[in-house]
Amino acid sequence: MTSMKSVSVQRRQSFKRRLKRSFPYYLLLLLPIAYLFIFHYMPMWGLQIAFRDFQSQTPILQMPWRGLHYFEQFFSSALFWQYFRNTVAIAFYSLLAGFPLPIILAICLNECRFARFKKSVQMVTYMPFFISTVVLVAMILQFTARETGVVNHLLEFLGFNRVDFMARTQYFRHIFVWTGIWQSMGFNAIIYLAALSGISQDLIDAAKVDGCNKWRRVWHIDLPGILPTITILLILNISSLVSVGFERIFLMQNPFNLSVSEVLSTYIWRVGVAGGNYSFSAAAGLFNNIIAFALILIANFTARRVGETSLW
């Protein structure tokens, strides 16, 4: 009994010493924990309005219970499946076109031996990330304008007819996706460059001694070395397939391209927020979050089974 008490006392003393030594770090940890609790967990109380008839002057618990009425209203909407297809089409297009390019850029920069050129390219590709969404959309509208846009001036100079790009539905997805890639590619490449810098130089030198050329070193050393980073970022990107960025697509919309540009997030805003139907918008938003959570679980499970790398 005495030995058990002494062991317990030693454990408490050890815990107190560790707590005292690491107290500044725990103190710093309080800020992100408070942020998560205040802005992410406390608002979950308001999810009840997805199942209730929202009334601004009534406490949540006293609002009339409607069950799954607003979910049924969301799914039975005449244009729901069209907007769902638009969302998935743009998200898949963005993932397939935009995910590999930062990896390719990072590998090319990593193999570049001209330091000044490498830094210049990295700066030029990284700068668009700091452009705000409003400014980016304004640039897109100016460049693609039918009468004054640089793109149409160039087309006319080359002998082609002017095109109103933002009014043609066949061009909207391409413009949206590739301008987004242009803005984010440099920032995403930095993540892969950081992963590439962690690959052992001894391994690369051994491959050179064995006669491996650059392509084989990239295939057998660089790509396997950054595969965990690729897997984690791919899982995070898959989880956002049903949540296309609201701000940029909303600012790029007009009555002519609405048939392909209206996605779930903008539809929820128009019907739920702008229309004052807050219970409907809460139900639709909850549906989006559940689908995103299911996607990240499936992607994480698949990645763990196939490549033994996952978020958890």
HUWO-V415210 format. One record per residue. N is the residue number from 0. OMEGA is omega in whole degrees, 0 to 359 (NA if undefined). Layout:
# HUWO-V415210
n=N omega=OMEGA
n=N omega=OMEGA
This chain:
# HUWO-V415210
n=0 omega=181
n=1 omega=180
n=2 omega=179
n=3 omega=178
n=4 omega=180
n=5 omega=177
n=6 omega=179
n=7 omega=178
n=8 omega=179
n=9 omega=179
n=10 omega=179
n=11 omega=179
n=12 omega=178
n=13 omega=179
n=14 omega=180
n=15 omega=178
n=16 omega=179
n=17 omega=180
n=18 omega=179
n=19 omega=181
n=20 omega=184
n=21 omega=184
n=22 omega=179
n=23 omega=180
n=24 omega=175
n=25 omega=179
n=26 omega=176
n=27 omega=181
n=28 omega=181
n=29 omega=182
n=30 omega=178
n=31 omega=178
n=32 omega=178
n=33 omega=178
n=34 omega=180
n=35 omega=183
n=36 omega=185
n=37 omega=189
n=38 omega=182
n=39 omega=183
n=40 omega=179
n=41 omega=179
n=42 omega=179
n=43 omega=176
n=44 omega=181
n=45 omega=178
n=46 omega=179
n=47 omega=183
n=48 omega=174
n=49 omega=181
n=50 omega=181
n=51 omega=176
n=52 omega=188
n=53 omega=175
n=54 omega=191
n=55 omega=184
n=56 omega=185
n=57 omega=174
n=58 omega=186
n=59 omega=184
n=60 omega=180
n=61 omega=177
n=62 omega=180
n=63 omega=180
n=64 omega=180
n=65 omega=178
n=66 omega=182
n=67 omega=184
n=68 omega=185
n=69 omega=172
n=70 omega=177
n=71 omega=178
n=72 omega=180
n=73 omega=183
n=74 omega=183
n=75 omega=177
n=76 omega=185
n=77 omega=185
n=78 omega=183
n=79 omega=185
n=80 omega=175
n=81 omega=179
n=82 omega=177
n=83 omega=177
n=84 omega=178
n=85 omega=181
n=86 omega=182
n=87 omega=180
n=88 omega=180
n=89 omega=181
n=90 omega=179
n=91 omega=178
n=92 omega=179
n=93 omega=181
n=94 omega=183
n=95 omega=182
n=96 omega=189
n=97 omega=184
n=98 omega=182
n=99 omega=188
n=100 omega=176
n=101 omega=178
n=102 omega=179
n=103 omega=179
n=104 omega=181
n=105 omega=180
n=106 omega=179
n=107 omega=179
n=108 omega=180
n=109 omega=180
n=110 omega=181
n=111 omega=182
n=112 omega=177
n=113 omega=189
n=114 omega=182
n=115 omega=178
n=116 omega=180
n=117 omega=180
n=118 omega=180
n=119 omega=179
n=120 omega=180
n=121 omega=179
n=122 omega=182
n=123 omega=181
n=124 omega=182
n=125 omega=185
n=126 omega=181
n=127 omega=180
n=128 omega=182
n=129 omega=177
n=130 omega=180
n=131 omega=182
n=132 omega=181
n=133 omega=180
n=134 omega=180
n=135 omega=180
n=136 omega=177
n=137 omega=177
n=138 omega=180
n=139 omega=181
n=140 omega=179
n=141 omega=183
n=142 omega=184
n=143 omega=180
n=144 omega=186
n=145 omega=186
n=146 omega=188
n=147 omega=185
n=148 omega=179
n=149 omega=182
n=150 omega=180
n=151 omega=173
n=152 omega=179
n=153 omega=178
n=154 omega=179
n=155 omega=178
n=156 omega=180
n=157 omega=175
n=158 omega=179
n=159 omega=177
n=160 omega=176
n=161 omega=183
n=162 omega=174
n=163 omega=189
n=164 omega=185
n=165 omega=177
n=166 omega=180
n=167 omega=184
n=168 omega=183
n=169 omega=181
n=170 omega=190
n=171 omega=184
n=172 omega=180
n=173 omega=180
n=174 omega=182
n=175 omega=185
n=176 omega=187
n=177 omega=173
n=178 omega=175
n=179 omega=177
n=180 omega=179
n=181 omega=183
n=182 omega=189
n=183 omega=187
n=184 omega=181
n=185 omega=179
n=186 omega=180
n=187 omega=180
n=188 omega=180
n=189 omega=179
n=190 omega=180
n=191 omega=176
n=192 omega=177
n=193 omega=178
n=194 omega=179
n=195 omega=180
n=196 omega=180
n=197 omega=178
n=198 omega=183
n=199 omega=177
n=200 omega=178
n=201 omega=179
n=202 omega=179
n=203 omega=179
n=204 omega=179
n=205 omega=178
n=206 omega=178
n=207 omega=178
n=208 omega=180
n=209 omega=176
n=210 omega=179
n=211 omega=174
n=212 omega=185
n=213 omega=182
n=214 omega=180
n=215 omega=177
n=216 omega=178
n=217 omega=185
n=218 omega=187
n=219 omega=182
n=220 omega=186
n=221 omega=182
n=222 omega=175
n=223 omega=181
n=224 omega=181
n=225 omega=181
n=226 omega=177
n=227 omega=178
n=228 omega=178
n=229 omega=182
n=230 omega=182
n=231 omega=179
n=232 omega=177
n=233 omega=178
n=234 omega=180
n=235 omega=179
n=236 omega=179
n=237 omega=181
n=238 omega=182
n=239 omega=182
n=240 omega=181
n=241 omega=182
n=242 omega=176
n=243 omega=183
n=244 omega=186
n=245 omega=192
n=246 omega=187
n=247 omega=182
n=248 omega=178
n=249 omega=180
n=250 omega=180
n=251 omega=182
n=252 omega=170
n=253 omega=184
n=254 omega=183
n=255 omega=183
n=256 omega=187
n=257 omega=182
n=258 omega=178
n=259 omega=184
n=260 omega=179
n=261 omega=180
n=262 omega=185
n=263 omega=183
n=264 omega=179
n=265 omega=177
n=266 omega=178
n=267 omega=180
n=268 omega=183
n=269 omega=184
n=270 omega=187
n=271 omega=186
n=272 omega=180
n=273 omega=180
n=274 omega=178
n=275 omega=180
n=276 omega=187
n=277 omega=177
n=278 omega=178
n=279 omega=181
n=280 omega=178
n=281 omega=179
n=282 omega=180
n=283 omega=178
n=284 omega=177
n=285 omega=176
n=286 omega=178
n=287 omega=182
n=288 omega=178
n=289 omega=178
n=290 omega=179
n=291 omega=179
n=292 omega=178
n=293 omega=180
n=294 omega=181
n=295 omega=176
n=296 omega=180
n=297 omega=180
n=298 omega=180
n=299 omega=179
n=300 omega=180
n=301 omega=181
n=302 omega=180
n=303 omega=180
n=304 omega=186
n=305 omega=187
n=306 omega=180
n=307 omega=174
n=308 omega=182
n=309 omega=179
n=310 omega=178
n=311 omega=NA
